[in-house]
Amino acid sequence: MTELNWGETLWDQWERIQEHTENGLDFTKKCYEFVKDRIKLESDYAKNIRRLKKQYKLKNSEDDAANYTTIKAYNVILTQLELIARDHELLAEGLQEKVLERLKNIHKETTNNRKNYVIPPTSCK
């Protein structure tokens, strides 16, 4: 069995290969932009949640009011807001470190492969 070479056996499909690789690059770029925007959204949401908690935090009082069930419940809600903010920060960090960097590498690798392997039809013959 003979080894097939894209440049020789698919010489008449150059435009389709060119279009296919271009679509792949466009898609990875679109995914990259989506994840980048999602990271910003998650980070902003975490900041806004923290700001909300700070804005509505009760002043420390040593009197009996701090022992009321409603006050305790309210403080639990504020504590949960902090945990929610932290979760959104962790999500943003994870997307940044694991997904965004990988998409960036995929786009770079695909671009290099396209330069190296998708040869214009005039130089294939």
MIDOSE-1310 file (N, C-alpha, C; in nm, 2 decimals, decimal comma, always signed):
residues 125
mtel	+0,08/-0,12/+0,00/+0,00/+0,00/+0,00/+0,09/+0,12/+0,00; +0,06/+0,22/-0,08/+0,14/+0,34/-0,09/+0,09/+0,44/+0,01; +0,18/+0,52/+0,05/+0,15/+0,63/+0,15/+0,09/+0,75/+0,08; -0,02/+0,80/+0,13/-0,09/+0,91/+0,07/-0,03/+1,04/+0,12
nwge	-0,03/+1,14/+0,04/+0,02/+1,27/+0,08/-0,09/+1,37/+0,04; -0,13/+1,45/+0,13/-0,23/+1,54/+0,11/-0,21/+1,63/-0,01; -0,09/+1,68/-0,02/-0,06/+1,77/-0,13/-0,06/+1,71/-0,27; -0,04/+1,58/-0,27/-0,04/+1,51/-0,40/-0,17/+1,44/-0,44
tlwd	-0,23/+1,38/-0,34/-0,36/+1,30/-0,37/-0,48/+1,38/-0,36; -0,48/+1,49/-0,29/-0,60/+1,58/-0,28/-0,57/+1,72/-0,35; -0,49/+1,72/-0,45/-0,45/+1,84/-0,51/-0,58/+1,92/-0,56; -0,68/+1,85/-0,60/-0,80/+1,91/-0,65/-0,90/+1,96/-0,53
qwer	-0,86/+1,93/-0,41/-0,95/+1,97/-0,30/-0,89/+2,08/-0,21; -0,79/+2,15/-0,27/-0,72/+2,25/-0,19/-0,81/+2,35/-0,13; -0,91/+2,40/-0,21/-1,00/+2,50/-0,16/-1,09/+2,45/-0,04; -1,13/+2,33/-0,05/-1,21/+2,27/+0,06/-1,13/+2,25/+0,18
iqeh	-1,00/+2,21/+0,17/-0,91/+2,20/+0,28/-0,89/+2,33/+0,34; -0,86/+2,43/+0,26/-0,84/+2,57/+0,30/-0,96/+2,62/+0,38; -1,08/+2,60/+0,33/-1,20/+2,64/+0,40/-1,22/+2,57/+0,53; -1,19/+2,44/+0,53/-1,21/+2,36/+0,65/-1,12/+2,41/+0,76
teng	-0,99/+2,43/+0,73/-0,90/+2,48/+0,83/-0,93/+2,62/+0,88; -0,97/+2,70/+0,79/-1,01/+2,84/+0,82/-1,13/+2,84/+0,92; -1,23/+2,75/+0,89/-1,34/+2,73/+0,98/-1,30/+2,69/+1,12; -1,20/+2,60/+1,12/-1,15/+2,55/+1,25/-1,08/+2,66/+1,33
ldft	-1,01/+2,74/+1,26/-0,94/+2,86/+1,33/-1,05/+2,96/+1,38; -1,15/+2,98/+1,30/-1,25/+3,08/+1,34/-1,33/+3,02/+1,46; -1,35/+2,89/+1,46/-1,42/+2,83/+1,58/-1,34/+2,84/+1,70; -1,21/+2,81/+1,70/-1,13/+2,81/+1,82/-1,12/+2,96/+1,87
kkcy	-1,11/+3,05/+1,77/-1,11/+3,19/+1,81/-1,24/+3,23/+1,88; -1,35/+3,19/+1,83/-1,48/+3,22/+1,89/-1,49/+3,16/+2,03; -1,45/+3,03/+2,04/-1,45/+2,97/+2,18/-1,36/+3,04/+2,27; -1,24/+3,09/+2,23/-1,15/+3,16/+2,31/-1,22/+3,29/+2,36
efvk	-1,28/+3,36/+2,27/-1,35/+3,49/+2,31/-1,46/+3,46/+2,41; -1,54/+3,35/+2,38/-1,64/+3,32/+2,47/-1,59/+3,29/+2,62; -1,49/+3,21/+2,63/-1,43/+3,18/+2,76/-1,37/+3,30/+2,82; -1,31/+3,39/+2,74/-1,25/+3,51/+2,80/-1,36/+3,60/+2,86
drik	-1,47/+3,61/+2,78/-1,58/+3,69/+2,83/-1,65/+3,63/+2,95; -1,66/+3,50/+2,96/-1,71/+3,43/+3,07/-1,63/+3,45/+3,20; -1,50/+3,45/+3,18/-1,40/+3,47/+3,29/-1,43/+3,61/+3,35; -1,44/+3,71/+3,26/-1,47/+3,85/+3,31/-1,60/+3,86/+3,38
lesd	-1,70/+3,79/+3,32/-1,83/+3,79/+3,39/-1,83/+3,73/+3,53; -1,76/+3,62/+3,54/-1,75/+3,55/+3,67/-1,68/+3,63/+3,77; -1,57/+3,69/+3,73/-1,49/+3,78/+3,82/-1,57/+3,90/+3,86; -1,64/+3,96/+3,77/-1,72/+4,08/+3,80/-1,83/+4,04/+3,90
yakn	-1,89/+3,93/+3,87/-2,00/+3,88/+3,96/-1,95/+3,86/+4,10; -1,83/+3,80/+4,11/-1,77/+3,78/+4,25/-1,75/+3,91/+4,32; -1,69/+4,01/+4,25/-1,67/+4,14/+4,31/-1,80/+4,20/+4,35; -1,90/+4,19/+4,27/-2,03/+4,26/+4,30/-2,10/+4,19/+4,42
irrl	-2,08/+4,06/+4,43/-2,14/+3,98/+4,54/-2,07/+4,03/+4,67; -1,94/+4,04/+4,67/-1,86/+4,09/+4,78/-1,90/+4,23/+4,82; -1,92/+4,31/+4,72/-1,96/+4,45/+4,75/-2,10/+4,45/+4,82; -2,19/+4,37/+4,77/-2,32/+4,36/+4,83/-2,32/+4,32/+4,97
kkqy	-2,23/+4,21/+5,00/-2,22/+4,17/+5,14/-2,17/+4,28/+5,23; -2,07/+4,35/+5,18/-2,01/+4,45/+5,26/-2,11/+4,57/+5,29; -2,18/+4,60/+5,18/-2,28/+4,71/+5,20/-2,39/+4,67/+5,30; -2,43/+4,55/+5,31/-2,54/+4,51/+5,40/-2,50/+4,44/+5,53
klkn	-2,37/+4,44/+5,55/-2,32/+4,37/+5,67/-2,37/+4,46/+5,79; -2,42/+4,39/+5,89/-2,46/+4,45/+6,01/-2,34/+4,50/+6,10; -2,36/+4,61/+6,17/-2,26/+4,66/+6,26/-2,25/+4,56/+6,38; -2,13/+4,54/+6,43/-2,12/+4,45/+6,54/-2,19/+4,52/+6,66
sedd	-2,28/+4,44/+6,72/-2,34/+4,49/+6,84/-2,33/+4,39/+6,95; -2,31/+4,43/+7,07/-2,29/+4,34/+7,18/-2,42/+4,32/+7,25; -2,52/+4,38/+7,21/-2,65/+4,36/+7,28/-2,72/+4,23/+7,25; -2,84/+4,22/+7,30/-2,92/+4,10/+7,28/-2,97/+4,08/+7,14
aany	-2,97/+4,18/+7,06/-3,02/+4,18/+6,92/-2,94/+4,08/+6,84; -2,81/+4,06/+6,87/-2,72/+3,97/+6,79/-2,76/+3,82/+6,81; -2,84/+3,80/+6,92/-2,88/+3,66/+6,95/-3,02/+3,63/+6,89; -3,08/+3,72/+6,83/-3,21/+3,69/+6,77/-3,20/+3,60/+6,65
ttik	-3,29/+3,51/+6,63/-3,28/+3,41/+6,53/-3,28/+3,47/+6,39; -3,35/+3,58/+6,37/-3,35/+3,65/+6,24/-3,22/+3,71/+6,21; -3,15/+3,76/+6,31/-3,02/+3,82/+6,29/-2,92/+3,71/+6,26; -2,93/+3,60/+6,33/-2,84/+3,49/+6,30/-2,86/+3,44/+6,16
aynv	-2,98/+3,43/+6,12/-3,01/+3,38/+5,98/-2,96/+3,48/+5,88; -2,98/+3,61/+5,90/-2,93/+3,71/+5,81/-2,77/+3,70/+5,80; -2,71/+3,68/+5,91/-2,56/+3,66/+5,90/-2,52/+3,54/+5,83; -2,60/+3,43/+5,84/-2,57/+3,31/+5,76/-2,58/+3,34/+5,61
iltq	-2,68/+3,41/+5,58/-2,70/+3,45/+5,44/-2,58/+3,53/+5,39; -2,53/+3,62/+5,46/-2,42/+3,70/+5,42/-2,29/+3,61/+5,41; -2,28/+3,52/+5,50/-2,16/+3,43/+5,50/-2,17/+3,34/+5,37; -2,29/+3,30/+5,33/-2,31/+3,22/+5,21/-2,28/+3,31/+5,09
leli	-2,31/+3,44/+5,09/-2,27/+3,52/+4,98/-2,12/+3,52/+4,96; -2,04/+3,52/+5,07/-1,90/+3,52/+5,05/-1,85/+3,39/+4,99; -1,92/+3,28/+5,03/-1,88/+3,15/+4,97/-1,92/+3,14/+4,82; -2,03/+3,20/+4,79/-2,07/+3,21/+4,64/-1,97/+3,29/+4,56
ardh	-1,93/+3,40/+4,62/-1,83/+3,49/+4,55/-1,70/+3,41/+4,53; -1,66/+3,34/+4,63/-1,53/+3,26/+4,62/-1,55/+3,15/+4,51; -1,66/+3,09/+4,51/-1,69/+2,98/+4,40/-1,68/+3,04/+4,26; -1,73/+3,16/+4,25/-1,72/+3,23/+4,11/-1,58/+3,27/+4,08
ella	-1,50/+3,31/+4,18/-1,36/+3,34/+4,16/-1,29/+3,21/+4,12; -1,31/+3,10/+4,19/-1,25/+2,98/+4,15/-1,28/+2,93/+4,01; -1,41/+2,95/+3,98/-1,45/+2,91/+3,84/-1,37/+3,00/+3,74; -1,36/+3,13/+3,76/-1,29/+3,22/+3,67/-1,14/+3,18/+3,66
eglq	-1,08/+3,14/+3,77/-0,94/+3,10/+3,77/-0,92/+2,97/+3,70; -1,01/+2,88/+3,72/-1,00/+2,75/+3,65/-1,02/+2,76/+3,50; -1,11/+2,85/+3,46/-1,13/+2,87/+3,32/-1,01/+2,94/+3,26; -0,95/+3,03/+3,33/-0,83/+3,10/+3,29/-0,71/+3,00/+3,27
ekvl	-0,69/+2,92/+3,37/-0,57/+2,84/+3,37/-0,58/+2,72/+3,28; -0,70/+2,66/+3,28/-0,71/+2,53/+3,21/-0,77/+2,54/+3,07; -0,88/+2,62/+3,06/-0,95/+2,62/+2,93/-0,89/+2,73/+2,84; -0,88/+2,85/+2,89/-0,83/+2,96/+2,80/-0,69/+2,94/+2,75
erlk	-0,60/+2,89/+2,83/-0,47/+2,86/+2,79/-0,46/+2,75/+2,69; -0,55/+2,65/+2,71/-0,55/+2,54/+2,61/-0,61/+2,58/+2,48; -0,71/+2,66/+2,48/-0,77/+2,71/+2,35/-0,66/+2,80/+2,28; -0,59/+2,88/+2,35/-0,48/+2,96/+2,29/-0,38/+2,87/+2,23
nihk	-0,34/+2,76/+2,29/-0,24/+2,67/+2,24/-0,30/+2,60/+2,11; -0,42/+2,56/+2,12/-0,49/+2,49/+2,01/-0,49/+2,58/+1,89; -0,53/+2,71/+1,91/-0,53/+2,80/+1,80/-0,39/+2,82/+1,74; -0,29/+2,84/+1,82/-0,16/+2,86/+1,77/-0,11/+2,73/+1,70
ettn	-0,14/+2,61/+1,75/-0,10/+2,49/+1,69/-0,17/+2,47/+1,55; -0,30/+2,50/+1,55/-0,37/+2,49/+1,42/-0,32/+2,59/+1,32; -0,29/+2,71/+1,36/-0,24/+2,81/+1,27/-0,10/+2,76/+1,21; -0,02/+2,71/+1,30/+0,11/+2,66/+1,25/+0,10/+2,54/+1,15
nrkn	+0,01/+2,45/+1,19/-0,02/+2,33/+1,10/-0,07/+2,38/+0,97; -0,16/+2,47/+0,97/-0,22/+2,52/+0,85/-0,11/+2,58/+0,76; -0,02/+2,66/+0,82/+0,09/+2,72/+0,74/+0,18/+2,61/+0,68; +0,21/+2,50/+0,76/+0,30/+2,40/+0,72/+0,24/+2,30/+0,62
yvip	+0,11/+2,27/+0,64/+0,05/+2,15/+0,56/-0,05/+2,19/+0,45; -0,11/+2,31/+0,46/-0,20/+2,35/+0,36/-0,12/+2,43/+0,26; -0,07/+2,36/+0,16/+0,02/+2,43/+0,06/-0,07/+2,47/-0,06; -0,05/+2,59/-0,11/-0,13/+2,63/-0,22/-0,11/+2,54/-0,34
ptsc	-0,21/+2,52/-0,42/-0,20/+2,42/-0,53/-0,09/+2,44/-0,63; -0,04/+2,56/-0,65/+0,07/+2,58/-0,75/+0,20/+2,51/-0,70; +0,22/+2,50/-0,57/+0,35/+2,45/-0,52/+0,34/+2,30/-0,49; +0,22/+2,24/-0,51/+0,20/+2,09/-0,49/+0,25/+2,01/-0,60
k	+0,24/+2,06/-0,72/+0,27/+1,98/-0,84/+0,42/+1,97/-0,87
